[in-house]
């Protein structure tokens, strides 16, 4: 899941690009140039704010399905589903999830 969401997170989405930056196999791993750019600018490649995994999950947790029962003579209950924000929709697209509660 984290790997699929890496474009939205501070996680390095291209560790192979960082491999040539290591001086030896025992040297500490280096971050790829794209990960360094994300950490410096705090923006993704498409210009949206970068998230930690926890903040992204917190943002996704704001989606809801509300059961509505109108106060009428013959009420018919229905569900009202919140619309995902562009960030939430991007996360669902990266995960391959069709959001329908």
BAMIZA-281696 format. One record per atom (N, C-alpha, C, O): residue number from 1; residue in three letters; atom name; z, y negated, x negated. Coordinates in Angstrom, 2 decimals, padded with zeros to 5 digits, always signed. Example, Ala and Ser with C-alpha at 12.3 -4.5 7.8 and 13.67 -1.06 7.14 Angstrom:
BEGIN
NODE,1,ALA,N,+007.80,+005.69,-013.19
NODE,1,ALA,CA,+007.80,+004.50,-012.30
NODE,1,ALA,C,+007.80,+003.30,-013.20
NODE,1,ALA,O,+008.46,+003.32,-014.24
NODE,2,SER,N,+007.08,+002.25,-012.85
NODE,2,SER,CA,+007.14,+001.06,-013.67
NODE,2,SER,C,+007.87,-000.03,-012.90
NODE,2,SER,O,+008.04,-001.14,-013.41
This chain:
BEGIN
NODE,1,UNK,N,+000.00,+001.18,-000.83
NODE,1,UNK,CA,+000.00,+000.00,+000.00
NODE,1,UNK,C,+000.00,-001.26,-000.88
NODE,1,UNK,O,-000.77,-002.19,-000.64
NODE,2,UNK,N,+000.85,-001.27,-001.88
NODE,2,UNK,CA,+000.91,-002.44,-002.78
NODE,2,UNK,C,-000.42,-002.63,-003.49
NODE,2,UNK,O,-000.87,-003.76,-003.69
NODE,3,UNK,N,-001.04,-001.53,-003.88
NODE,3,UNK,CA,-002.31,-001.62,-004.59
NODE,3,UNK,C,-003.39,-002.22,-003.67
NODE,3,UNK,O,-004.20,-003.03,-004.11
NODE,4,UNK,N,-003.39,-001.81,-002.41
NODE,4,UNK,CA,-004.37,-002.35,-001.46
NODE,4,UNK,C,-004.12,-003.84,-001.21
NODE,4,UNK,O,-005.07,-004.60,-001.02
NODE,5,UNK,N,-002.86,-004.24,-001.20
NODE,5,UNK,CA,-002.49,-005.63,-000.92
NODE,5,UNK,C,-002.46,-006.51,-002.17
NODE,5,UNK,O,-002.17,-007.71,-002.07
NODE,6,UNK,N,-002.76,-005.96,-003.33
NODE,6,UNK,CA,-002.67,-006.69,-004.61
NODE,6,UNK,C,-003.40,-008.03,-004.60
NODE,6,UNK,O,-002.91,-008.96,-005.24
NODE,7,UNK,N,-004.55,-008.19,-003.93
NODE,7,UNK,CA,-005.18,-009.51,-003.93
NODE,7,UNK,C,-004.32,-010.61,-003.30
NODE,7,UNK,O,-004.53,-011.79,-003.59
NODE,8,UNK,N,-003.37,-010.25,-002.46
NODE,8,UNK,CA,-002.49,-011.23,-001.81
NODE,8,UNK,C,-001.16,-011.40,-002.53
NODE,8,UNK,O,-000.41,-012.33,-002.24
NODE,9,UNK,N,-000.87,-010.49,-003.47
NODE,9,UNK,CA,+000.43,-010.45,-004.13
NODE,9,UNK,C,+000.34,-010.93,-005.57
NODE,9,UNK,O,-000.75,-011.12,-006.11
NODE,10,UNK,N,+001.51,-011.14,-006.18
NODE,10,UNK,CA,+001.56,-011.48,-007.60
NODE,10,UNK,C,+001.20,-010.28,-008.47
NODE,10,UNK,O,+001.07,-010.43,-009.68
NODE,11,UNK,N,+001.03,-009.10,-007.88
NODE,11,UNK,CA,+000.68,-007.89,-008.63
NODE,11,UNK,C,-000.68,-008.07,-009.31
NODE,11,UNK,O,-001.55,-008.79,-008.83
NODE,12,UNK,N,-000.83,-007.40,-010.45
NODE,12,UNK,CA,-002.08,-007.45,-011.20
NODE,12,UNK,C,-003.08,-006.53,-010.52
NODE,12,UNK,O,-002.88,-005.31,-010.47
NODE,13,UNK,N,-004.16,-007.08,-010.00
NODE,13,UNK,CA,-005.15,-006.27,-009.30
NODE,13,UNK,C,-006.22,-005.72,-010.22
NODE,13,UNK,O,-007.06,-004.93,-009.79
NODE,14,UNK,N,-006.21,-006.13,-011.48
NODE,14,UNK,CA,-007.21,-005.66,-012.44
NODE,14,UNK,C,-006.57,-005.31,-013.78
NODE,14,UNK,O,-006.85,-005.97,-014.78
NODE,15,UNK,N,-005.70,-004.29,-013.82
NODE,15,UNK,CA,-005.04,-003.95,-015.09
NODE,15,UNK,C,-006.02,-003.50,-016.17
NODE,15,UNK,O,-005.70,-003.61,-017.36
NODE,16,UNK,N,-007.19,-002.99,-015.80
NODE,16,UNK,CA,-008.17,-002.57,-016.80
NODE,16,UNK,C,-008.66,-003.76,-017.62
NODE,16,UNK,O,-008.99,-003.60,-018.79
NODE,17,UNK,N,-008.73,-004.94,-017.01
NODE,17,UNK,CA,-009.17,-006.14,-017.74
NODE,17,UNK,C,-008.12,-006.58,-018.77
NODE,17,UNK,O,-008.46,-007.26,-019.74
NODE,18,UNK,N,-006.88,-006.21,-018.56
NODE,18,UNK,CA,-005.81,-006.59,-019.48
NODE,18,UNK,C,-005.68,-005.62,-020.65
NODE,18,UNK,O,-005.11,-005.97,-021.69
NODE,19,UNK,N,-006.19,-004.42,-020.49
NODE,19,UNK,CA,-006.04,-003.40,-021.53
NODE,19,UNK,C,-006.59,-003.84,-022.89
NODE,19,UNK,O,-005.92,-003.61,-023.90
NODE,20,UNK,N,-007.75,-004.46,-022.97
NODE,20,UNK,CA,-008.25,-004.90,-024.29
NODE,20,UNK,C,-007.38,-005.99,-024.94
NODE,20,UNK,O,-007.51,-006.23,-026.14
NODE,21,UNK,N,-006.51,-006.64,-024.17
NODE,21,UNK,CA,-005.65,-007.69,-024.72
NODE,21,UNK,C,-004.46,-007.13,-025.48
NODE,21,UNK,O,-003.80,-007.86,-026.22
NODE,22,UNK,N,-004.17,-005.83,-025.32
NODE,22,UNK,CA,-003.05,-005.21,-026.03
NODE,22,UNK,C,-003.43,-004.96,-027.48
NODE,22,UNK,O,-004.54,-004.51,-027.77
NODE,23,UNK,N,-002.52,-005.25,-028.39
NODE,23,UNK,CA,-002.81,-005.05,-029.81
NODE,23,UNK,C,-002.71,-003.58,-030.22
NODE,23,UNK,O,-003.36,-003.17,-031.18
NODE,24,UNK,N,-001.89,-002.80,-029.51
NODE,24,UNK,CA,-001.80,-001.36,-029.77
NODE,24,UNK,C,-001.25,-000.68,-028.52
NODE,24,UNK,O,-000.80,-001.35,-027.59
NODE,25,UNK,N,-001.29,+000.64,-028.49
NODE,25,UNK,CA,-000.82,+001.38,-027.32
NODE,25,UNK,C,+000.70,+001.27,-027.13
NODE,25,UNK,O,+001.20,+001.51,-026.03
NODE,26,UNK,N,+001.42,+000.93,-028.18
NODE,26,UNK,CA,+002.87,+000.79,-028.06
NODE,26,UNK,C,+003.29,-000.66,-027.79
NODE,26,UNK,O,+004.47,-000.94,-027.56
NODE,27,UNK,N,+002.34,-001.56,-027.82
NODE,27,UNK,CA,+002.64,-002.97,-027.53
NODE,27,UNK,C,+002.88,-003.14,-026.03
NODE,27,UNK,O,+002.36,-002.36,-025.23
NODE,28,UNK,N,+003.66,-004.13,-025.64
NODE,28,UNK,CA,+003.89,-004.36,-024.22
NODE,28,UNK,C,+002.57,-004.62,-023.47
NODE,28,UNK,O,+001.64,-005.20,-024.02
NODE,29,UNK,N,+002.52,-004.18,-022.25
NODE,29,UNK,CA,+001.33,-004.40,-021.43
NODE,29,UNK,C,+001.12,-005.90,-021.21
NODE,29,UNK,O,+002.07,-006.67,-021.12
NODE,30,UNK,N,-000.12,-006.28,-021.14
NODE,30,UNK,CA,-000.49,-007.67,-020.90
NODE,30,UNK,C,-001.03,-007.81,-019.47
NODE,30,UNK,O,-001.52,-006.85,-018.88
NODE,31,UNK,N,-000.94,-009.01,-018.94
NODE,31,UNK,CA,-001.49,-009.28,-017.62
NODE,31,UNK,C,-002.95,-009.68,-017.77
NODE,31,UNK,O,-003.34,-010.31,-018.76
NODE,32,UNK,N,-003.74,-009.31,-016.78
NODE,32,UNK,CA,-005.16,-009.68,-016.81
NODE,32,UNK,C,-005.30,-011.19,-016.61
NODE,32,UNK,O,-004.38,-011.83,-016.10
NODE,33,UNK,N,-006.43,-011.75,-017.00
NODE,33,UNK,CA,-006.64,-013.19,-016.78
NODE,33,UNK,C,-006.51,-013.60,-015.31
NODE,33,UNK,O,-005.99,-014.67,-015.01
NODE,34,UNK,N,-006.97,-012.75,-014.39
NODE,34,UNK,CA,-006.85,-013.10,-012.97
NODE,34,UNK,C,-005.39,-013.11,-012.52
NODE,34,UNK,O,-005.00,-013.95,-011.71
NODE,35,UNK,N,-004.58,-012.20,-013.04
NODE,35,UNK,CA,-003.15,-012.17,-012.70
NODE,35,UNK,C,-002.43,-013.38,-013.30
NODE,35,UNK,O,-001.54,-013.95,-012.68
NODE,36,UNK,N,-002.82,-013.76,-014.51
NODE,36,UNK,CA,-002.24,-014.95,-015.13
NODE,36,UNK,C,-002.59,-016.20,-014.32
NODE,36,UNK,O,-001.75,-017.08,-014.14
NODE,37,UNK,N,-003.84,-016.27,-013.83
NODE,37,UNK,CA,-004.26,-017.42,-013.02
NODE,37,UNK,C,-003.47,-017.47,-011.72
NODE,37,UNK,O,-003.04,-018.55,-011.30
NODE,38,UNK,N,-003.28,-016.30,-011.07
NODE,38,UNK,CA,-002.51,-016.26,-009.83
NODE,38,UNK,C,-001.07,-016.72,-010.06
NODE,38,UNK,O,-000.52,-017.47,-009.26
NODE,39,UNK,N,-000.47,-016.27,-011.15
NODE,39,UNK,CA,+000.92,-016.64,-011.45
NODE,39,UNK,C,+001.03,-018.14,-011.76
NODE,39,UNK,O,+002.01,-018.77,-011.37
NODE,40,UNK,N,+000.05,-018.69,-012.44
NODE,40,UNK,CA,+000.08,-020.10,-012.81
NODE,40,UNK,C,-000.18,-021.02,-011.61
NODE,40,UNK,O,+000.54,-022.00,-011.41
NODE,41,UNK,N,-001.20,-020.70,-010.81
NODE,41,UNK,CA,-001.58,-021.57,-009.70
NODE,41,UNK,C,-000.84,-021.25,-008.40
NODE,41,UNK,O,-000.77,-022.09,-007.50
NODE,42,UNK,N,-000.28,-020.04,-008.32
NODE,42,UNK,CA,+000.39,-019.56,-007.10
NODE,42,UNK,C,-000.59,-019.49,-005.92
NODE,42,UNK,O,-000.20,-019.59,-004.75
NODE,43,UNK,N,-001.89,-019.31,-006.26
NODE,43,UNK,CA,-002.94,-019.19,-005.25
NODE,43,UNK,C,-003.79,-017.96,-005.55
NODE,43,UNK,O,-003.98,-017.59,-006.70
NODE,44,UNK,N,-004.29,-017.33,-004.48
NODE,44,UNK,CA,-005.20,-016.20,-004.64
NODE,44,UNK,C,-006.60,-016.72,-004.98
NODE,44,UNK,O,-006.81,-017.93,-005.02
NODE,45,UNK,N,-007.53,-015.83,-005.21
NODE,45,UNK,CA,-008.90,-016.22,-005.54
NODE,45,UNK,C,-009.55,-017.01,-004.41
NODE,45,UNK,O,-010.40,-017.86,-004.66
NODE,46,UNK,N,-009.15,-016.74,-003.16
NODE,46,UNK,CA,-009.72,-017.48,-002.03
NODE,46,UNK,C,-008.90,-018.72,-001.65
NODE,46,UNK,O,-009.18,-019.34,-000.62
NODE,47,UNK,N,-007.90,-019.07,-002.45
NODE,47,UNK,CA,-007.15,-020.31,-002.25
NODE,47,UNK,C,-005.94,-020.23,-001.34
NODE,47,UNK,O,-005.34,-021.26,-001.03
NODE,48,UNK,N,-005.55,-019.03,-000.91
NODE,48,UNK,CA,-004.35,-018.90,-000.08
NODE,48,UNK,C,-003.13,-018.69,-000.96
NODE,48,UNK,O,-003.28,-018.20,-002.08
NODE,49,UNK,N,-001.94,-019.04,-000.50
NODE,49,UNK,CA,-000.73,-018.85,-001.31
NODE,49,UNK,C,-000.49,-017.37,-001.64
NODE,49,UNK,O,-000.70,-016.49,-000.81
NODE,50,UNK,N,-000.05,-017.13,-002.86
NODE,50,UNK,CA,+000.28,-015.78,-003.30
NODE,50,UNK,C,+001.68,-015.43,-002.77
NODE,50,UNK,O,+002.55,-016.30,-002.69
NODE,51,UNK,N,+001.87,-014.17,-002.42
NODE,51,UNK,CA,+003.16,-013.71,-001.88
NODE,51,UNK,C,+003.75,-012.62,-002.76
NODE,51,UNK,O,+003.05,-011.95,-003.51
NODE,52,UNK,N,+005.06,-012.46,-002.64
NODE,52,UNK,CA,+005.69,-011.25,-003.16
NODE,52,UNK,C,+005.52,-010.21,-002.06
NODE,52,UNK,O,+005.17,-010.55,-000.93
NODE,53,UNK,N,+005.76,-008.97,-002.38
NODE,53,UNK,CA,+005.63,-007.92,-001.36
NODE,53,UNK,C,+006.59,-008.19,-000.21
NODE,53,UNK,O,+006.23,-008.02,+000.95
NODE,54,UNK,N,+007.82,-008.61,-000.54
NODE,54,UNK,CA,+008.83,-008.86,+000.50
NODE,54,UNK,C,+008.44,-010.01,+001.41
NODE,54,UNK,O,+008.62,-009.92,+002.63
NODE,55,UNK,N,+007.91,-011.11,+000.86
NODE,55,UNK,CA,+007.55,-012.24,+001.72
NODE,55,UNK,C,+006.34,-011.90,+002.59
NODE,55,UNK,O,+006.24,-012.39,+003.72
NODE,56,UNK,N,+005.43,-011.08,+002.08
NODE,56,UNK,CA,+004.28,-010.67,+002.89
NODE,56,UNK,C,+004.73,-009.79,+004.05
NODE,56,UNK,O,+004.27,-009.96,+005.18
NODE,57,UNK,N,+005.63,-008.85,+003.77
NODE,57,UNK,CA,+006.15,-007.98,+004.84
NODE,57,UNK,C,+006.92,-008.81,+005.86
NODE,57,UNK,O,+006.82,-008.56,+007.06
NODE,58,UNK,N,+007.67,-009.80,+005.40
NODE,58,UNK,CA,+008.39,-010.69,+006.33
NODE,58,UNK,C,+007.41,-011.46,+007.21
NODE,58,UNK,O,+007.66,-011.65,+008.41
NODE,59,UNK,N,+006.31,-011.90,+006.63
NODE,59,UNK,CA,+005.30,-012.61,+007.41
NODE,59,UNK,C,+004.67,-011.67,+008.44
NODE,59,UNK,O,+004.47,-012.08,+009.59
NODE,60,UNK,N,+004.38,-010.45,+008.06
NODE,60,UNK,CA,+003.80,-009.47,+009.00
NODE,60,UNK,C,+004.77,-009.12,+010.12
NODE,60,UNK,O,+004.36,-008.76,+011.22
NODE,61,UNK,N,+006.06,-009.24,+009.84
NODE,61,UNK,CA,+007.08,-008.89,+010.85
NODE,61,UNK,C,+007.14,-009.89,+011.99
NODE,61,UNK,O,+007.83,-009.65,+012.98
NODE,62,UNK,N,+006.44,-011.01,+011.88
NODE,62,UNK,CA,+006.46,-012.00,+012.97
NODE,62,UNK,C,+005.51,-011.64,+014.10
NODE,62,UNK,O,+005.53,-012.28,+015.15
NODE,63,UNK,N,+004.68,-010.63,+013.90
NODE,63,UNK,CA,+003.79,-010.18,+014.98
NODE,63,UNK,C,+004.62,-009.48,+016.05
NODE,63,UNK,O,+005.58,-008.78,+015.74
NODE,64,UNK,N,+004.24,-009.68,+017.29
NODE,64,UNK,CA,+005.04,-009.11,+018.38
NODE,64,UNK,C,+004.18,-008.75,+019.58
NODE,64,UNK,O,+003.09,-009.29,+019.79
NODE,65,UNK,N,+004.71,-007.84,+020.37
NODE,65,UNK,CA,+004.15,-007.53,+021.67
NODE,65,UNK,C,+005.26,-007.80,+022.67
NODE,65,UNK,O,+006.33,-007.18,+022.61
NODE,66,UNK,N,+005.02,-008.72,+023.60
NODE,66,UNK,CA,+006.02,-009.09,+024.60
NODE,66,UNK,C,+005.60,-008.53,+025.96
NODE,66,UNK,O,+004.46,-008.71,+026.39
NODE,67,UNK,N,+006.51,-007.86,+026.61
NODE,67,UNK,CA,+006.27,-007.35,+027.97
NODE,67,UNK,C,+006.67,-008.44,+028.94
NODE,67,UNK,O,+007.82,-008.87,+028.97
NODE,68,UNK,N,+005.71,-008.90,+029.74
NODE,68,UNK,CA,+005.92,-010.00,+030.68
NODE,68,UNK,C,+005.97,-009.44,+032.10
NODE,68,UNK,O,+005.10,-008.67,+032.51
NODE,69,UNK,N,+006.98,-009.84,+032.84
NODE,69,UNK,CA,+007.10,-009.47,+034.25
NODE,69,UNK,C,+007.24,-010.78,+035.03
NODE,69,UNK,O,+008.33,-011.35,+035.10
NODE,70,UNK,N,+006.14,-011.25,+035.61
NODE,70,UNK,CA,+006.19,-012.53,+036.31
NODE,70,UNK,C,+007.18,-012.51,+037.48
NODE,70,UNK,O,+007.40,-011.49,+038.12
NODE,71,UNK,N,+007.75,-013.67,+037.73
NODE,71,UNK,CA,+008.68,-013.81,+038.83
NODE,71,UNK,C,+007.88,-014.23,+040.07
NODE,71,UNK,O,+007.93,-015.39,+040.50
NODE,72,UNK,N,+007.15,-013.28,+040.64
NODE,72,UNK,CA,+006.32,-013.51,+041.81
NODE,72,UNK,C,+006.65,-012.48,+042.88
NODE,72,UNK,O,+007.47,-011.58,+042.67
NODE,73,UNK,N,+006.02,-012.62,+044.01
NODE,73,UNK,CA,+006.26,-011.70,+045.13
NODE,73,UNK,C,+005.94,-010.25,+044.75
NODE,73,UNK,O,+006.77,-009.36,+044.93
NODE,74,UNK,N,+004.76,-010.01,+044.25
NODE,74,UNK,CA,+004.35,-008.67,+043.82
NODE,74,UNK,C,+004.03,-008.70,+042.33
NODE,74,UNK,O,+002.86,-008.76,+041.94
NODE,75,UNK,N,+005.07,-008.66,+041.49
NODE,75,UNK,CA,+004.83,-008.81,+040.05
NODE,75,UNK,C,+004.08,-007.61,+039.46
NODE,75,UNK,O,+004.31,-006.46,+039.82
NODE,76,UNK,N,+003.20,-007.93,+038.56
NODE,76,UNK,CA,+002.49,-006.91,+037.79
NODE,76,UNK,C,+002.79,-007.20,+036.32
NODE,76,UNK,O,+002.42,-008.26,+035.80
NODE,77,UNK,N,+003.45,-006.28,+035.68
NODE,77,UNK,CA,+003.82,-006.46,+034.28
NODE,77,UNK,C,+002.59,-006.35,+033.39
NODE,77,UNK,O,+001.66,-005.60,+033.67
NODE,78,UNK,N,+002.61,-007.12,+032.31
NODE,78,UNK,CA,+001.53,-007.04,+031.33
NODE,78,UNK,C,+002.10,-007.34,+029.95
NODE,78,UNK,O,+003.19,-007.89,+029.82
NODE,79,UNK,N,+001.35,-006.95,+028.93
NODE,79,UNK,CA,+001.76,-007.18,+027.55
NODE,79,UNK,C,+001.02,-008.39,+027.00
NODE,79,UNK,O,-000.18,-008.56,+027.22
NODE,80,UNK,N,+001.75,-009.23,+026.28
NODE,80,UNK,CA,+001.18,-010.37,+025.59
NODE,80,UNK,C,+001.38,-010.12,+024.10
NODE,80,UNK,O,+002.50,-010.05,+023.61
NODE,81,UNK,N,+000.27,-009.98,+023.39
NODE,81,UNK,CA,+000.31,-009.65,+021.97
NODE,81,UNK,C,-000.02,-010.91,+021.17
NODE,81,UNK,O,-000.98,-011.61,+021.47
NODE,82,UNK,N,+000.79,-011.19,+020.14
NODE,82,UNK,CA,+000.53,-012.36,+019.30
NODE,82,UNK,C,-000.75,-012.16,+018.50
NODE,82,UNK,O,-001.12,-011.03,+018.17
NODE,83,UNK,N,-001.40,-013.25,+018.20
NODE,83,UNK,CA,-002.62,-013.21,+017.41
NODE,83,UNK,C,-002.25,-013.32,+015.93
NODE,83,UNK,O,-001.47,-014.20,+015.56
NODE,84,UNK,N,-002.79,-012.45,+015.09
NODE,84,UNK,CA,-002.46,-012.54,+013.66
NODE,84,UNK,C,-002.99,-013.83,+013.04
NODE,84,UNK,O,-004.06,-014.32,+013.40
NODE,85,UNK,N,-002.22,-014.36,+012.10
NODE,85,UNK,CA,-002.67,-015.51,+011.32
NODE,85,UNK,C,-003.78,-015.03,+010.38
NODE,85,UNK,O,-003.95,-013.82,+010.21
NODE,86,UNK,N,-004.52,-015.94,+009.77
NODE,86,UNK,CA,-005.55,-015.50,+008.81
NODE,86,UNK,C,-004.97,-014.63,+007.68
NODE,86,UNK,O,-005.59,-013.65,+007.27
NODE,87,UNK,N,-003.78,-014.98,+007.19
NODE,87,UNK,CA,-003.14,-014.16,+006.15
NODE,87,UNK,C,-002.82,-012.77,+006.67
NODE,87,UNK,O,-003.10,-011.78,+005.99
NODE,88,UNK,N,-002.26,-012.68,+007.85
NODE,88,UNK,CA,-001.92,-011.38,+008.43
NODE,88,UNK,C,-003.18,-010.55,+008.66
NODE,88,UNK,O,-003.20,-009.36,+008.38
NODE,89,UNK,N,-004.24,-011.19,+009.16
NODE,89,UNK,CA,-005.49,-010.47,+009.39
NODE,89,UNK,C,-006.08,-009.98,+008.08
NODE,89,UNK,O,-006.60,-008.87,+008.01
NODE,90,UNK,N,-005.99,-010.79,+007.03
NODE,90,UNK,CA,-006.49,-010.38,+005.70
NODE,90,UNK,C,-005.71,-009.16,+005.20
NODE,90,UNK,O,-006.30,-008.23,+004.65
NODE,91,UNK,N,-004.40,-009.15,+005.40
NODE,91,UNK,CA,-003.58,-008.00,+004.99
NODE,91,UNK,C,-004.01,-006.75,+005.76
NODE,91,UNK,O,-004.13,-005.68,+005.17
NODE,92,UNK,N,-004.24,-006.88,+007.05
NODE,92,UNK,CA,-004.68,-005.73,+007.85
NODE,92,UNK,C,-006.06,-005.25,+007.38
NODE,92,UNK,O,-006.31,-004.05,+007.31
NODE,93,UNK,N,-006.95,-006.20,+007.06
NODE,93,UNK,CA,-008.27,-005.82,+006.57
NODE,93,UNK,C,-008.18,-005.06,+005.25
NODE,93,UNK,O,-008.86,-004.06,+005.07
NODE,94,UNK,N,-007.33,-005.54,+004.33
NODE,94,UNK,CA,-007.15,-004.86,+003.05
NODE,94,UNK,C,-006.58,-003.45,+003.23
NODE,94,UNK,O,-006.90,-002.54,+002.47
NODE,95,UNK,N,-005.73,-003.29,+004.23
NODE,95,UNK,CA,-005.12,-001.97,+004.50
NODE,95,UNK,C,-006.02,-001.08,+005.35
NODE,95,UNK,O,-005.75,+000.11,+005.51
NODE,96,UNK,N,-007.09,-001.66,+005.90
NODE,96,UNK,CA,-007.98,-000.88,+006.76
NODE,96,UNK,C,-007.34,-000.58,+008.12
NODE,96,UNK,O,-007.59,+000.47,+008.72
NODE,97,UNK,N,-006.50,-001.52,+008.59
NODE,97,UNK,CA,-005.78,-001.33,+009.85
NODE,97,UNK,C,-006.41,-002.22,+010.92
NODE,97,UNK,O,-006.67,-003.40,+010.68
NODE,98,UNK,N,-006.65,-001.64,+012.09
NODE,98,UNK,CA,-007.13,-002.41,+013.23
NODE,98,UNK,C,-005.91,-002.83,+014.02
NODE,98,UNK,O,-005.26,-001.99,+014.65
NODE,99,UNK,N,-005.59,-004.12,+014.00
NODE,99,UNK,CA,-004.36,-004.60,+014.65
NODE,99,UNK,C,-004.54,-004.68,+016.15
NODE,99,UNK,O,-005.23,-005.57,+016.67
NODE,100,UNK,N,-003.93,-003.77,+016.83
NODE,100,UNK,CA,-003.85,-003.75,+018.29
NODE,100,UNK,C,-002.53,-003.09,+018.63
NODE,100,UNK,O,-002.37,-001.88,+018.46
NODE,101,UNK,N,-001.58,-003.88,+019.10
NODE,101,UNK,CA,-000.27,-003.30,+019.40
NODE,101,UNK,C,-000.27,-002.60,+020.72
NODE,101,UNK,O,+000.75,-002.05,+021.13
